[in-house]
Amino acid sequence: MKIPKVKLVPMPETEEEKQAISYTWNKEIGTRHFLGGESEDINNTDYPRCESCKNQMSFYAQIDSIGEKYDLADCMVIHTFICFDCFTVHSRLAQI
């Protein structure tokens, strides 16, 4: 099942939150969050298969690194997939 792409925009409210999501050297990193749509670096035929029922999983979300202090292995993103048949979830890091 393909979910429509919905962009996620961080909205820090405190100074501490603002500092947590900043990159001083790059303005794009930390903004690549979204729900649904398709992975930007994985062909949908290569999406993982559910460990329980073996059906191909659906792309559910991409969560970006959130800032220099909390960087994910050199600005990686987390891809999350879901099986809508049995609600198994699979996540993995990806370099895009």
CYANA upper distance limits for C-alpha pairs under 8 A (distance plus 0.5 A):
  1 MET  CA     58 SER  CA      6.33
  1 MET  CA     84 PHE  CA      8.22
  2 LYS  CA     36 GLY  CA      7.53
  2 LYS  CA     37 GLY  CA      7.16
  2 LYS  CA     38 GLU  CA      8.35
  2 LYS  CA     58 SER  CA      7.01
  2 LYS  CA     59 PHE  CA      7.77
  3 ILE  CA     35 LEU  CA      8.35
  3 ILE  CA     36 GLY  CA      5.03
  3 ILE  CA     37 GLY  CA      6.13
  3 ILE  CA     59 PHE  CA      8.21
  3 ILE  CA     60 TYR  CA      7.68
  4 PRO  CA     35 LEU  CA      8.31
  4 PRO  CA     36 GLY  CA      5.75
  4 PRO  CA     37 GLY  CA      5.59
  5 LYS  CA     34 PHE  CA      7.23
  5 LYS  CA     35 LEU  CA      6.17
  5 LYS  CA     36 GLY  CA      4.89
  5 LYS  CA     37 GLY  CA      4.39
  5 LYS  CA     38 GLU  CA      7.97
  6 VAL  CA     34 PHE  CA      6.01
  6 VAL  CA     35 LEU  CA      5.56
  6 VAL  CA     36 GLY  CA      6.77
  6 VAL  CA     37 GLY  CA      7.88
  7 LYS  CA     33 HIS  CA      6.85
  7 LYS  CA     34 PHE  CA      4.84
  7 LYS  CA     35 LEU  CA      6.96
  8 LEU  CA     33 HIS  CA      5.76
  8 LEU  CA     34 PHE  CA      5.41
  8 LEU  CA     35 LEU  CA      7.64
  9 VAL  CA     31 THR  CA      7.43
  9 VAL  CA     33 HIS  CA      7.61
 10 PRO  CA     31 THR  CA      8.16
 12 PRO  CA     17 GLU  CA      5.65
 12 PRO  CA     18 LYS  CA      5.88
 13 GLU  CA     17 GLU  CA      6.96
 13 GLU  CA     18 LYS  CA      7.69
 14 THR  CA     18 LYS  CA      6.80
 15 GLU  CA     19 GLN  CA      6.70
 16 GLU  CA     20 ALA  CA      6.74
 17 GLU  CA     21 ILE  CA      7.07
 18 LYS  CA     22 SER  CA      7.15
 19 GLN  CA     67 GLY  CA      8.46
 20 ALA  CA     66 ILE  CA      7.44
 20 ALA  CA     67 GLY  CA      6.10
 20 ALA  CA     68 GLU  CA      8.12
 20 ALA  CA     69 LYS  CA      7.19
 20 ALA  CA     70 TYR  CA      7.91
 21 ILE  CA     30 GLY  CA      7.23
 21 ILE  CA     66 ILE  CA      5.27
 21 ILE  CA     67 GLY  CA      4.72
 21 ILE  CA     68 GLU  CA      7.99
 22 SER  CA     30 GLY  CA      7.97
 22 SER  CA     66 ILE  CA      7.73
 22 SER  CA     67 GLY  CA      5.34
 22 SER  CA     68 GLU  CA      7.10
 23 TYR  CA     27 LYS  CA      7.07
 23 TYR  CA     29 ILE  CA      7.67
 23 TYR  CA     30 GLY  CA      8.06
 23 TYR  CA     67 GLY  CA      5.98
 23 TYR  CA     68 GLU  CA      6.03
 27 LYS  CA     31 THR  CA      8.37
 28 GLU  CA     32 ARG  CA      7.68
 29 ILE  CA     64 ASP  CA      7.70
 29 ILE  CA     65 SER  CA      7.47
 29 ILE  CA     66 ILE  CA      8.30
 29 ILE  CA     67 GLY  CA      8.41
 29 ILE  CA     75 CYS  CA      7.31
 30 GLY  CA     64 ASP  CA      5.85
 30 GLY  CA     65 SER  CA      5.76
 30 GLY  CA     66 ILE  CA      5.30
 30 GLY  CA     67 GLY  CA      6.72
 31 THR  CA     64 ASP  CA      7.15
 31 THR  CA     66 ILE  CA      8.48
 32 ARG  CA     62 GLN  CA      7.84
 32 ARG  CA     63 ILE  CA      7.36
 32 ARG  CA     64 ASP  CA      5.88
 33 HIS  CA     61 ALA  CA      8.11
 33 HIS  CA     62 GLN  CA      5.87
 33 HIS  CA     63 ILE  CA      5.15
 33 HIS  CA     64 ASP  CA      5.88
 34 PHE  CA     61 ALA  CA      6.25
 34 PHE  CA     62 GLN  CA      5.88
 34 PHE  CA     63 ILE  CA      7.21
 35 LEU  CA     60 TYR  CA      6.27
 35 LEU  CA     61 ALA  CA      4.74
 35 LEU  CA     62 GLN  CA      6.91
 36 GLY  CA     59 PHE  CA      6.71
 36 GLY  CA     60 TYR  CA      5.31
 36 GLY  CA     61 ALA  CA      6.06
 37 GLY  CA     59 PHE  CA      7.65
 37 GLY  CA     60 TYR  CA      8.11
 38 GLU  CA     44 ASN  CA      7.67
 38 GLU  CA     59 PHE  CA      6.71
 39 SER  CA     43 ASN  CA      7.76
 39 SER  CA     44 ASN  CA      7.97
 39 SER  CA     59 PHE  CA      7.33
 39 SER  CA     62 GLN  CA      7.89
 39 SER  CA     79 HIS  CA      8.04
 40 GLU  CA     96 ILE  CA      7.78
 41 ASP  CA     96 ILE  CA      6.67
 42 ILE  CA     46 ASP  CA      6.97
 42 ILE  CA     47 TYR  CA      7.58
 43 ASN  CA     47 TYR  CA      7.51
 47 TYR  CA     56 GLN  CA      7.05
 47 TYR  CA     57 MET  CA      6.80
 47 TYR  CA     58 SER  CA      7.82
 47 TYR  CA     59 PHE  CA      7.97
 47 TYR  CA     81 PHE  CA      8.39
 48 PRO  CA     56 GLN  CA      6.52
 48 PRO  CA     57 MET  CA      6.31
 48 PRO  CA     81 PHE  CA      8.12
 48 PRO  CA     90 HIS  CA      8.38
 49 ARG  CA     54 LYS  CA      5.72
 49 ARG  CA     55 ASN  CA      5.85
 49 ARG  CA     56 GLN  CA      4.78
 49 ARG  CA     57 MET  CA      5.98
 50 CYS  CA     54 LYS  CA      5.09
 50 CYS  CA     55 ASN  CA      5.90
 50 CYS  CA     56 GLN  CA      6.61
 50 CYS  CA     57 MET  CA      6.43
 50 CYS  CA     82 ILE  CA      8.47
 50 CYS  CA     83 CYS  CA      6.71
 50 CYS  CA     88 THR  CA      7.15
 51 GLU  CA     88 THR  CA      8.19
 52 SER  CA     86 CYS  CA      7.97
 52 SER  CA     88 THR  CA      7.82
 53 CYS  CA     85 ASP  CA      8.42
 53 CYS  CA     86 CYS  CA      7.86
 55 ASN  CA     83 CYS  CA      7.82
 56 GLN  CA     83 CYS  CA      7.72
 57 MET  CA     81 PHE  CA      6.34
 57 MET  CA     82 ILE  CA      5.80
 57 MET  CA     83 CYS  CA      5.18
 57 MET  CA     84 PHE  CA      8.04
 58 SER  CA     81 PHE  CA      5.84
 58 SER  CA     82 ILE  CA      5.78
 58 SER  CA     83 CYS  CA      6.64
 58 SER  CA     84 PHE  CA      8.03
 59 PHE  CA     79 HIS  CA      8.12
 59 PHE  CA     80 THR  CA      6.84
 59 PHE  CA     81 PHE  CA      5.00
 59 PHE  CA     82 ILE  CA      7.06
 60 TYR  CA     79 HIS  CA      8.20
 60 TYR  CA     80 THR  CA      6.03
 60 TYR  CA     81 PHE  CA      5.57
 60 TYR  CA     82 ILE  CA      6.77
 61 ALA  CA     78 ILE  CA      8.43
 61 ALA  CA     79 HIS  CA      6.38
 61 ALA  CA     80 THR  CA      5.69
 61 ALA  CA     81 PHE  CA      7.58
 62 GLN  CA     77 VAL  CA      6.95
 62 GLN  CA     78 ILE  CA      6.06
 62 GLN  CA     79 HIS  CA      5.21
 62 GLN  CA     80 THR  CA      6.94
 63 ILE  CA     77 VAL  CA      5.99
 63 ILE  CA     78 ILE  CA      5.55
 63 ILE  CA     79 HIS  CA      7.17
 64 ASP  CA     75 CYS  CA      8.00
 64 ASP  CA     76 MET  CA      7.19
 64 ASP  CA     77 VAL  CA      4.88
 64 ASP  CA     78 ILE  CA      6.91
 65 SER  CA     70 TYR  CA      7.34
 65 SER  CA     71 ASP  CA      5.64
 65 SER  CA     72 LEU  CA      5.90
 65 SER  CA     75 CYS  CA      6.13
 65 SER  CA     76 MET  CA      6.68
 65 SER  CA     77 VAL  CA      6.37
 66 ILE  CA     70 TYR  CA      6.61
 66 ILE  CA     71 ASP  CA      6.85
 67 GLY  CA     71 ASP  CA      6.01
 71 ASP  CA     75 CYS  CA      6.26
 71 ASP  CA     76 MET  CA      8.17
 72 LEU  CA     76 MET  CA      5.71
 72 LEU  CA     77 VAL  CA      7.49
 75 CYS  CA     95 GLN  CA      7.72
 76 MET  CA     93 LEU  CA      6.79
 76 MET  CA     94 ALA  CA      5.98
 76 MET  CA     95 GLN  CA      5.20
 76 MET  CA     96 ILE  CA      7.27
 77 VAL  CA     93 LEU  CA      6.15
 77 VAL  CA     94 ALA  CA      5.92
 77 VAL  CA     95 GLN  CA      6.97
 77 VAL  CA     96 ILE  CA      7.89
 78 ILE  CA     91 SER  CA      7.07
 78 ILE  CA     92 ARG  CA      6.11
 78 ILE  CA     93 LEU  CA      5.13
 78 ILE  CA     94 ALA  CA      6.81
 79 HIS  CA     91 SER  CA      5.95
 79 HIS  CA     92 ARG  CA      5.94
 79 HIS  CA     93 LEU  CA      6.76
 79 HIS  CA     94 ALA  CA      7.46
 80 THR  CA     89 VAL  CA      7.55
 80 THR  CA     90 HIS  CA      6.23
 80 THR  CA     91 SER  CA      4.75
 80 THR  CA     92 ARG  CA      7.21
 81 PHE  CA     89 VAL  CA      6.25
 81 PHE  CA     90 HIS  CA      5.67
 81 PHE  CA     91 SER  CA      6.68
 82 ILE  CA     87 PHE  CA      6.63
 82 ILE  CA     88 THR  CA      6.25
 82 ILE  CA     89 VAL  CA      5.05
 82 ILE  CA     90 HIS  CA      6.89
 83 CYS  CA     87 PHE  CA      5.44
 83 CYS  CA     88 THR  CA      5.77
 83 CYS  CA     89 VAL  CA      7.04
 84 PHE  CA     88 THR  CA      8.19
